Amino acid sequence: MRTVRLTIFLMVVILALSAGIAGAQGQPPTEQDRQAILGYSFTLQKANEIIGAAGEMTKYVLSRPDIAEVMARSMKMTRPELIAQMERDPQAMAIATKHGLNAREYNYGVPALRMALLAAQGLTGPSIIASPANVAFAKTNLAELKPKMDAMDGGGGRR
């Protein structure tokens, strides 16, 4: 069962990378999504909190007995629908608030950080949405943040 969950998780991560901001969604980014990503501002503390929350959130989602249904539903949702879903989930909100985040900050912060790190490593394209300030932040902090993101994703070397 754990192998099945890990396989599902890895497929979602691959999908997230290939879909850019759509992340775990099957939806293309809206202009609102683009603006929220471009407007997200990082500090090292905020980036570390996002990575910590994302790691815990992944473990939580993988522990759910209805993971397949949750992932299938989530892939059809818009970012605002994902935020609303998270706000209705007490355990998900407990994870976010433990790290000083609300549902909106989490749902835009994770892809904003991921794409800034990808851009800092030279990956570009229409699905990579990152402000110049976030790319500069990611370049400055790449040596610290990339290993943490890789560990949170379940291993290094995928980028």
N, C-alpha and C positions, 0 to 999 in steps of 0.2 A: 504494500500500500504506500509506503514511504517513497519507493521508487517511482510509482505512478504520480504521486504528488510532485516530486522533484522534476519529473519529465514535463508535467503540465506547467510548472513554474518556469522552467527553462524555455518552453515554447512561448510563454507570455513575454519573457524578457526579450527573446529574439523578435517577436512581433513588435514590442515596444521600440526597439532600436530601428526596425525597418519602417515603422509608421511615424517616427518622430513624435510630435506632440500628441498625436492620437493615442500614443502609449498603449495602455491596455484596452483602449476603445477601438472600435472599427470605424469611428467617425473621423472625417477630415477636420482639421482645426478651423474654428470660426475666427472671425476678426477679433471677437472678444477674447478668445483663447490666446491669439497672437499678442494682443496688447497686454494681457495679464502676464504672459511669459516675458515679454520685452520689458515690462515695468517692474518685474521682480528684482529686488535689490538684496545682495548677499553681504553678510559679514562671515567671518570664519566660524563664529559661534552658531549662527543661523544654519550654515551649511552642515556643520556637524550635527545639529539637532535634526535636520531633515534626514540625514543619512541614518542616524539612530532610530528615528521614527519609522523610516521606510523598512529598516531591517526587522523591527518588531512587528510592523504591519504585515510584512511578508510571512513571518512565522504564524501570526494570528490567522491570516487567510488560509495558509496551508493546513492549519489545524482544524479547519471547519469541515464537518462531514459533507456539507453541500458545496464543496469547492467548485465542482464542475458547473453547477447551476449558477453560482455566484459569478464565475468568470464569463459564462455565456451571456448572462444578463448585463454584466458590466461592459462587455464589448459593444453592446448596442446603445449604451448611454452616452449622452453628451457630458461634458465636464460639469456643468451646473447640476445635472442629475446625479452624477457621482458625488458631488459635494453634499447634496441633499441626502443621498443614501448614507453617506458617512455620518452625517449629523444625527441620523436616526439610529445609529449603531453605537450603543454605549461603550462597548469594548474598543472599537476603533477610535472613538472620541477620547477615551481615557489614554490611549497610546499617544495620540496627537497632543493633547494638553499636557501630558507628562513632559513632552519635549518643547513646550511653549508655543505650540502651533494650533491654529484653528483649522477647520476642514478646508477652507479656501486656500490658506497658506500651504497646507500639505499638498493638495491636489494640483496646485500650480508650481509649488516649490520643487517638488520631485522632478518633474520634467524640465523645469528651468535649470536646475543644477546639472542634471544629466546632459542636457544639450550644451550647456556652457562648457562642461568638461570635454565633451566630444569635439566641440569647436576649438577648444584650447589645444587639442591633439591634432588639429588640422583637418578634421572631418567637416565638410561643408555640403550644402545642398539645400533644396527647397524645404525639406522636412526638418532641418536643423534651425531652430529659432532661438537666437541668443543675442542679447544686447551687447554692444562693444564693452560696456562696463563689466558685464558678467563674464565675458570671455577673458578680459584682462584679469579679473579676480581669479578665474579658474586657472589661467596660466601661472599666476603668482603662487597659487596654492595647490597646483597639480600634484606635486610630490607628496603632499599630505593627504589630499582628498581622494585621488584616484585609487590608492590601495584600500582605503576604507569603503569606497563605492564597490570595488571589485569584491571585497570580502562580503559585503552586504548582498551582492548579487550571487554569491556562492562560488567565487573563484576568480582568478585573474586571467588575463590574456585574451578576453573575448573582444577587446576593442582594438 
